[in-house]
Amino acid sequence: MTAEVAEERTVQGSTRAPSRSSHLEEKDLHEKPEFETTVDTTKPRDPEAQQVAQAPKTEFPEGGLRGWATVAGAFCVQFCGFGYTSSFGVYQDYYVRVYMTNETASTISWIGSVNAFIVVGFGLFAGQLYDRGHFKLAIYLGSFLLVFGLFMLSLAQPNQFYQVFLSQGVCAGIGAGLLYIPSIAVISHYFARRRVLAMSIVAAGSSLGSVIHPIMLNNTLNGSLGFGNSVRASAGLVAGMLLVAILLMKPRLPPPAHTTPLLPAIRKFSKDSAYVWTTAGLFLVTTGFYYPLYYLQLDASEHNLSREFSFYCLVILNFASFVGRLSSGFAAHTVGAPLTITVSAGCCAAVILGMIGVGSVTSVVLVALFFGFFAGAYIALNAPMLAVLADSFGEIGARMGVAFAFAAIGGLIGSPIAGALLGDSYVWWKPAVFAGIFAFAGFGCFCMACIILKRRGKLLPHHP
């Protein structure tokens, strides 16, 4: 009797096992999370898949105290980093009128362009640091260099272009560049389903920074403090915010066991048509993107609008950008990052072309409001758009770094070309047409990426 029972149990066990396996396989076919993190007993097809399959965490907390603290810290980083870069229009106006009258507007704009180029382009290196587990190194070194560069800027003498260029353009740019991608990418440690919303909140930090910094700088530079003390006060604010950020931010997941070297990663990404179109779109839109940010205040001044209003037109723009960045997270959560960033890019291009007609207070306010709102949405969705294109959790930093490096080239050349077209006689329609055409070309590239993603079934978000 015992032998018969044992034999019966053996037969039942052997018949149940395939059924369970079939159930698991069927479940795997129908349940595909954004990035696979469960332990799989089947043999992965490549080392990257093996690394993802063996990841120790099975779920993202979608927030929590530590998660939202990291969001707050990253918000502070963006306030100090890209928020300061976006405020260069204040410096551009002050340098042209007061501090470097021996240089042309085009030459001076190289300071802001190089700074923006390094901030975004240095992501190629910062993304690799992040993917290899050196998050703290990037944050500590970046914070030091950004603050050091600003304090060195406060010591720069009038009409000494090289001193301003090295301190503000290069040193502060490298510091902000080391901070930019790691502070955004670390959000993916805590969020999957709500990642786009969390990243949009973080990106709003740069918009708030680009509201506060111009108010502070315009009132101090044109007040009794003078250039040196004004920049030192600004640097002190940045230092305090970065200290808070360092205390709040903390990565949650260990670095991937396997990271793809840069050149093989670029070869892989170049075969992804949606990624190629997106990268081209980032390059083209960014080429025209900084023209309103750097020249709107000068445009208002040269059209004989009041100095007080000219000071605050960038504040209006950047406040609208803050609203746009927050709103973009909710829109992208509903209709997806690809569609939202595409619409935002097209609207930015239309407003840039509309700058041809700027000449009154009303026109400046309209440009500031509409460009600020859609530019904020566009910038906020750069990182989420690239995260949508990533095949695995471990390549998000690399994809951002490569794409942002190309975008940085557009930012580097765009403003100086616009300044050269503007000339000493201030022919405003030429740079507006140049920047608008490039932005519209980028809009076309994003449309192509959306078409490809629709075919792949990745255009719209999938919420559990």
C-alpha positions as CSV (number, residue, x, y, z in Angstrom):
1,M,0.0,0.0,0.0
2,T,2.8,2.4,0.9
3,A,4.6,1.8,-2.4
4,E,1.4,2.4,-4.4
5,V,0.8,5.7,-2.6
6,A,4.3,6.8,-3.2
7,E,4.0,5.9,-6.9
8,E,0.7,7.8,-7.2
9,R,2.3,10.9,-5.6
10,T,5.2,10.7,-8.0
11,V,2.9,10.5,-11.0
12,Q,0.8,13.4,-9.7
13,G,3.9,15.5,-9.1
14,S,5.2,14.8,-12.6
15,T,2.0,15.8,-14.2
16,R,1.7,19.0,-12.1
17,A,5.1,20.3,-12.9
18,P,4.6,21.0,-16.6
19,S,1.3,22.7,-15.8
20,R,3.0,25.1,-13.4
21,S,5.7,25.8,-16.0
22,S,3.2,26.4,-18.7
23,H,1.3,28.8,-16.3
24,L,4.5,30.7,-15.6
25,E,5.4,31.0,-19.3
26,E,2.0,32.2,-20.2
27,K,2.1,34.7,-17.4
28,D,5.5,36.0,-18.6
29,L,4.1,36.5,-22.1
30,H,1.3,38.7,-20.8
31,E,2.9,40.5,-17.9
32,K,5.9,42.6,-19.1
33,P,6.9,45.3,-16.6
34,E,8.8,48.3,-17.8
35,F,12.1,46.9,-16.6
36,E,12.2,43.2,-15.6
37,T,13.4,42.8,-12.1
38,T,12.2,39.3,-11.0
39,V,14.4,36.2,-10.7
40,D,13.9,34.0,-13.8
41,T,14.9,30.4,-13.9
42,T,15.3,30.3,-17.7
43,K,18.6,31.0,-19.2
44,P,18.9,34.7,-20.4
45,R,19.9,35.3,-23.9
46,D,22.7,37.7,-23.1
47,P,24.7,39.1,-20.2
48,E,22.6,42.2,-19.9
49,A,19.4,40.2,-19.7
50,Q,21.1,38.0,-17.0
51,Q,22.0,41.1,-15.0
52,V,18.5,42.4,-15.2
53,A,16.9,39.0,-14.4
54,Q,19.0,38.6,-11.3
55,A,18.4,42.1,-9.9
56,P,17.7,41.7,-6.1
57,K,14.7,44.1,-6.0
58,T,11.4,42.9,-7.3
59,E,9.3,46.0,-6.9
60,F,9.8,49.8,-6.9
61,P,8.5,51.6,-3.8
62,E,6.9,54.4,-5.9
63,G,7.9,56.9,-3.4
64,G,8.2,56.5,0.4
65,L,10.1,58.8,2.7
66,R,13.5,58.1,1.2
67,G,12.1,58.2,-2.4
68,W,10.5,61.6,-2.0
69,A,13.5,62.9,0.0
70,T,15.7,62.0,-3.0
71,V,13.2,63.8,-5.3
72,A,13.5,66.9,-3.1
73,G,17.3,66.7,-3.2
74,A,17.4,66.3,-6.9
75,F,15.0,69.3,-7.2
76,C,17.6,71.3,-5.3
77,V,20.4,70.1,-7.6
78,Q,18.4,71.2,-10.7
79,F,17.7,74.5,-9.0
80,C,21.4,75.2,-8.6
81,G,22.7,73.5,-11.8
82,F,20.6,73.9,-14.9
83,G,18.5,76.6,-13.2
84,Y,21.7,78.8,-13.0
85,T,22.6,78.0,-16.6
86,S,19.1,79.0,-17.8
87,S,19.6,82.4,-16.0
88,F,22.5,83.4,-18.2
89,G,20.3,85.9,-20.0
90,V,20.8,88.2,-17.0
91,Y,24.6,88.0,-17.3
92,Q,24.4,88.4,-21.1
93,D,22.5,91.7,-20.7
94,Y,24.8,92.9,-17.9
95,Y,28.0,91.9,-19.7
96,V,27.0,93.6,-23.0
97,R,25.9,96.9,-21.3
98,V,28.3,97.2,-18.4
99,Y,30.9,94.6,-17.6
100,M,32.5,93.6,-21.0
101,T,31.7,96.5,-23.3
102,N,34.8,95.7,-25.4
103,E,33.2,92.4,-26.6
104,T,30.3,91.8,-29.0
105,A,27.1,90.1,-28.0
106,S,28.0,87.1,-30.1
107,T,31.4,86.7,-28.3
108,I,29.9,87.1,-24.9
109,S,27.2,84.5,-25.7
110,W,30.0,81.9,-26.0
111,I,30.2,81.9,-22.2
112,G,26.7,80.8,-21.8
113,S,26.8,78.4,-24.8
114,V,30.0,76.7,-23.5
115,N,28.5,76.5,-20.1
116,A,25.3,74.9,-21.4
117,F,27.3,72.6,-23.7
118,I,29.4,71.3,-20.8
119,V,26.3,70.9,-18.5
120,V,24.5,68.8,-21.0
121,G,27.4,67.3,-22.9
122,F,29.3,66.2,-19.8
123,G,26.4,63.8,-19.2
124,L,28.3,61.4,-21.5
125,F,30.9,61.1,-18.7
126,A,28.5,61.6,-15.8
127,G,26.1,59.0,-17.1
128,Q,28.9,56.4,-17.2
129,L,29.9,57.3,-13.6
130,Y,26.3,56.9,-12.5
131,D,25.9,53.5,-14.3
132,R,29.1,52.2,-12.7
133,G,28.0,53.1,-9.2
134,H,29.9,56.4,-8.6
135,F,26.8,58.5,-7.8
136,K,28.3,60.1,-4.7
137,L,31.6,60.9,-6.5
138,A,29.7,62.7,-9.2
139,I,27.5,64.7,-6.7
140,Y,30.4,65.7,-4.4
141,L,32.8,66.7,-7.1
142,G,30.1,68.5,-9.1
143,S,28.9,70.5,-6.1
144,F,32.5,71.6,-5.3
145,L,33.3,72.6,-8.9
146,L,30.1,74.5,-9.4
147,V,30.5,76.6,-6.2
148,F,34.2,77.1,-6.7
149,G,33.6,78.3,-10.3
150,L,31.0,80.9,-9.1
151,F,33.3,82.2,-6.4
152,M,36.1,82.5,-8.9
153,L,33.6,84.4,-11.2
154,S,33.1,86.9,-8.4
155,L,36.8,87.7,-8.6
156,A,36.8,88.3,-12.4
157,Q,37.8,91.8,-13.5
158,P,35.9,94.0,-16.0
159,N,36.6,93.5,-19.7
160,Q,38.6,90.3,-18.9
161,F,36.8,87.8,-21.1
162,Y,39.0,84.9,-20.3
163,Q,38.5,85.1,-16.6
164,V,34.7,85.0,-16.9
165,F,34.9,82.3,-19.6
166,L,37.1,80.0,-17.5
167,S,35.2,80.4,-14.2
168,Q,31.6,80.6,-15.4
169,G,31.7,78.9,-18.8
170,V,34.1,76.0,-18.0
171,C,34.5,75.4,-14.2
172,A,30.9,76.0,-13.2
173,G,29.8,74.2,-16.4
174,I,31.8,71.0,-15.5
175,G,30.4,71.1,-11.9
176,A,26.8,71.4,-13.1
177,G,27.4,68.8,-15.8
178,L,28.5,66.2,-13.2
179,L,25.3,66.9,-11.2
180,Y,22.8,67.0,-14.1
181,I,22.2,63.4,-15.2
182,P,23.0,61.5,-11.9
183,S,20.4,63.7,-10.1
184,I,17.7,62.8,-12.6
185,A,18.7,59.2,-13.2
186,V,18.7,58.3,-9.4
187,I,14.9,58.9,-9.4
188,S,14.6,55.6,-11.3
189,H,15.7,53.8,-8.2
190,Y,12.5,54.6,-6.5
191,F,9.9,55.0,-9.3
192,A,8.7,52.9,-12.2
193,R,5.0,53.5,-12.8
194,R,5.3,57.1,-11.6
195,R,8.8,57.8,-13.0
196,V,7.7,60.4,-15.5
197,L,5.8,62.4,-12.9
198,A,8.7,62.2,-10.4
199,M,11.3,63.2,-13.1
200,S,9.1,66.1,-14.1
201,I,8.9,67.4,-10.5
202,V,12.7,67.2,-10.4
203,A,13.1,69.1,-13.7
204,A,10.8,71.8,-12.3
205,G,13.7,72.6,-9.9
206,S,15.7,74.2,-12.7
207,S,12.7,76.4,-13.7
208,L,12.2,77.6,-10.1
209,G,16.0,78.3,-10.0
210,S,15.7,80.2,-13.3
211,V,13.0,82.4,-11.6
212,I,14.8,83.0,-8.3
213,H,18.3,83.5,-9.7
214,P,17.4,86.3,-12.2
215,I,15.4,88.2,-9.6
216,M,18.3,88.0,-7.2
217,L,21.0,88.8,-9.8
218,N,19.1,91.7,-11.5
219,N,18.5,93.4,-8.1
220,T,22.0,92.9,-6.8
221,L,24.0,93.5,-10.1
222,N,22.1,96.7,-10.8
223,G,22.0,97.7,-7.1
224,S,24.6,98.8,-4.6
225,L,26.4,95.5,-4.1
226,G,28.4,95.5,-7.3
227,F,29.4,92.5,-9.5
228,G,31.7,90.7,-7.0
229,N,29.4,90.7,-4.0
230,S,26.4,89.9,-6.1
231,V,28.0,86.8,-7.5
232,R,29.3,85.8,-4.1
233,A,25.8,86.1,-2.6
234,S,24.5,84.0,-5.4
235,A,27.2,81.4,-4.9
236,G,26.4,81.2,-1.2
237,L,22.8,80.4,-2.1
238,V,23.9,77.7,-4.5
239,A,26.3,76.2,-1.9
240,G,23.6,76.0,0.8
241,M,21.1,74.3,-1.6
242,L,23.7,71.8,-2.7
243,L,24.5,70.9,0.9
244,V,20.8,70.2,1.5
245,A,20.7,68.1,-1.7
246,I,23.7,66.0,-0.6
247,L,22.0,65.2,2.7
248,L,18.7,64.2,1.0
249,M,19.7,62.2,-2.0
250,K,20.6,58.5,-1.7
251,P,20.7,55.7,-4.3
252,R,18.7,52.7,-3.5
253,L,19.9,49.9,-5.9
254,P,23.4,48.5,-6.3
255,P,25.1,49.3,-9.6
256,P,24.5,46.8,-12.4
257,A,26.8,43.8,-12.4
258,H,27.4,44.3,-16.1
259,T,27.7,47.6,-17.9
260,T,28.2,48.0,-21.6
261,P,31.3,50.0,-22.6
262,L,30.6,53.3,-24.2
263,L,31.5,52.5,-27.9
264,P,29.6,49.2,-28.0
265,A,26.7,51.0,-26.3
266,I,26.8,53.8,-29.0
267,R,26.8,51.1,-31.7
268,K,23.8,49.4,-30.1
269,F,21.9,52.7,-29.8
270,S,22.6,53.7,-33.4
271,K,20.6,50.7,-34.5
272,D,17.5,51.9,-32.7
273,S,15.7,54.1,-35.2
274,A,13.4,55.7,-32.6
275,Y,16.5,56.6,-30.5
276,V,18.3,58.1,-33.5
277,W,15.3,60.3,-34.5
278,T,14.9,61.4,-30.8
279,T,18.6,62.3,-30.6
280,A,18.4,64.2,-33.8
281,G,15.4,66.0,-32.5
282,L,17.2,67.0,-29.3
283,F,20.1,68.4,-31.3
284,L,18.0,70.4,-33.7
285,V,15.6,71.8,-31.1
286,T,18.4,72.7,-28.7
287,T,20.2,74.6,-31.5
288,G,17.3,77.1,-31.5
289,F,16.2,76.6,-27.9
290,Y,18.6,79.0,-26.1
291,Y,17.9,82.1,-28.3
292,P,14.9,83.3,-26.3
293,L,16.6,82.5,-23.0
294,Y,19.7,84.4,-23.8
295,Y,18.3,87.3,-25.9
296,L,14.8,88.1,-24.7
297,Q,15.9,90.5,-22.0
298,L,18.3,92.2,-24.4
299,D,15.6,92.3,-27.1
300,A,13.2,94.1,-24.6
301,S,16.0,96.5,-23.7
302,E,16.9,97.4,-27.2
303,H,13.2,98.0,-28.1
304,N,13.2,100.9,-25.5
305,L,11.0,99.0,-23.0
306,S,11.6,100.1,-19.4
307,R,14.6,98.7,-17.7
308,E,12.5,97.3,-14.8
309,F,10.3,95.4,-17.2
310,S,13.3,94.1,-19.1
311,F,14.7,92.7,-15.9
312,Y,11.6,90.8,-15.2
313,C,10.7,89.4,-18.6
314,L,13.0,86.4,-17.9
315,V,11.3,85.9,-14.6
316,I,8.0,85.7,-16.4
317,L,9.4,83.2,-18.8
318,N,10.9,81.0,-16.2
319,F,7.9,81.1,-14.0
320,A,5.8,79.9,-16.9
321,S,8.5,77.3,-17.5
322,F,8.1,76.1,-13.9
323,V,4.3,75.6,-14.4
324,G,5.0,73.9,-17.7
325,R,7.4,71.4,-16.1
326,L,5.0,70.4,-13.4
327,S,2.1,70.2,-15.9
328,S,4.1,68.0,-18.3
329,G,4.4,65.2,-15.7
330,F,0.7,64.8,-15.5
331,A,0.2,65.1,-19.2
332,A,2.9,62.5,-20.0
333,H,1.5,60.2,-17.3
334,T,-1.8,60.3,-19.3
335,V,-0.8,60.4,-22.9
336,G,2.9,59.4,-22.7
337,A,6.2,61.3,-22.8
338,P,6.7,60.9,-26.6
339,L,3.5,62.7,-27.6
340,T,3.9,65.4,-24.9
341,I,7.5,66.2,-25.8
342,T,6.6,66.3,-29.5
343,V,3.8,68.8,-29.1
344,S,6.0,70.9,-26.7
345,A,8.8,71.0,-29.3
346,G,6.4,72.1,-32.0
347,C,4.9,74.9,-29.9
348,C,8.4,76.1,-28.9
349,A,9.4,76.4,-32.6
350,A,6.2,78.4,-33.4
351,V,6.9,80.9,-30.5
352,I,10.5,81.3,-31.5
353,L,9.5,82.3,-35.0
354,G,6.9,84.6,-33.5
355,M,9.7,86.6,-31.8
356,I,10.1,88.3,-35.2
357,G,7.2,90.5,-34.1
358,V,8.5,91.4,-30.6
359,G,8.5,95.2,-30.0
360,S,6.0,95.9,-27.3
361,V,5.4,95.0,-23.7
362,T,2.4,92.8,-24.7
363,S,4.4,90.9,-27.3
364,V,7.3,90.3,-24.9
365,V,4.9,89.0,-22.2
366,L,3.2,86.7,-24.7
367,V,6.5,85.2,-25.9
368,A,7.7,84.8,-22.3
369,L,4.5,83.1,-21.2
370,F,4.1,80.7,-24.1
371,F,7.7,79.9,-24.7
372,G,8.3,79.5,-21.0
373,F,5.4,77.0,-20.6
374,F,6.2,74.8,-23.6
375,A,10.0,75.0,-23.1
376,G,9.5,73.9,-19.5
377,A,7.5,70.9,-20.6
378,Y,10.0,70.1,-23.3
379,I,13.0,70.1,-21.0
380,A,11.2,68.2,-18.3
381,L,10.5,65.3,-20.7
382,N,14.0,64.9,-22.2
383,A,15.0,62.3,-19.6
384,P,11.6,60.5,-19.4
385,M,11.6,60.2,-23.2
386,L,15.0,58.6,-23.3
387,A,13.9,56.3,-20.4
388,V,11.0,55.1,-22.5
389,L,13.5,54.1,-25.2
390,A,15.8,52.1,-22.8
391,D,15.7,48.3,-23.1
392,S,16.8,47.8,-19.5
393,F,17.3,49.6,-16.3
394,G,21.1,49.5,-16.5
395,E,21.4,51.6,-19.7
396,I,19.3,54.6,-18.8
397,G,22.3,56.7,-17.8
398,A,24.2,55.8,-21.0
399,R,21.3,56.6,-23.3
400,M,20.8,60.0,-21.6
401,G,24.6,60.7,-21.8
402,V,24.9,60.0,-25.5
403,A,21.7,61.8,-26.5
404,F,22.5,64.8,-24.3
405,A,26.0,65.0,-25.8
406,F,24.5,65.6,-29.2
407,A,22.0,68.0,-27.8
408,A,24.9,69.9,-26.2
409,I,26.5,70.5,-29.6
410,G,23.3,72.2,-30.7
411,G,23.4,74.4,-27.6
412,L,27.0,75.2,-28.1
413,I,26.6,76.5,-31.7
414,G,23.1,77.9,-31.6
415,S,23.5,81.1,-29.5
416,P,26.7,82.3,-31.0
417,I,25.3,81.9,-34.5
418,A,22.2,83.8,-33.4
419,G,24.4,86.5,-32.0
420,A,26.4,86.8,-35.2
421,L,23.1,87.0,-37.2
422,L,21.9,89.7,-34.8
423,G,25.0,91.8,-35.4
424,D,25.9,95.2,-34.0
425,S,22.9,96.7,-35.7
426,Y,20.5,94.3,-33.9
427,V,18.6,92.8,-36.9
428,W,16.2,90.7,-34.8
429,W,14.3,88.8,-37.5
430,K,17.4,86.9,-38.7
431,P,18.2,85.0,-35.4
432,A,14.5,84.3,-34.9
433,V,14.2,82.7,-38.3
434,F,17.4,80.7,-37.8
435,A,16.4,79.4,-34.4
436,G,12.8,78.7,-35.4
437,I,13.7,76.7,-38.5
438,F,16.0,74.5,-36.5
439,A,13.4,74.0,-33.8
440,F,10.8,73.0,-36.4
441,A,13.2,70.5,-37.9
442,G,13.6,69.0,-34.5
443,F,9.8,68.8,-34.1
444,G,9.8,66.7,-37.4
445,C,12.3,64.3,-35.9
446,F,10.2,63.8,-32.8
447,C,7.2,63.1,-35.0
448,M,9.2,60.3,-36.8
449,A,10.1,58.8,-33.4
450,C,6.5,58.8,-32.4
451,I,5.5,56.9,-35.5
452,I,8.1,54.3,-34.8
453,L,7.1,53.9,-31.2
454,K,3.5,53.6,-32.2
455,R,4.5,50.6,-34.3
456,R,6.3,49.1,-31.3
457,G,3.3,49.6,-29.0
458,K,5.4,52.0,-26.8
459,L,3.8,55.3,-27.7
460,L,1.2,55.4,-25.0
461,P,1.9,54.7,-21.3
462,H,0.9,51.3,-19.8
463,H,-0.4,51.7,-16.2
464,P,-1.2,48.6,-14.1
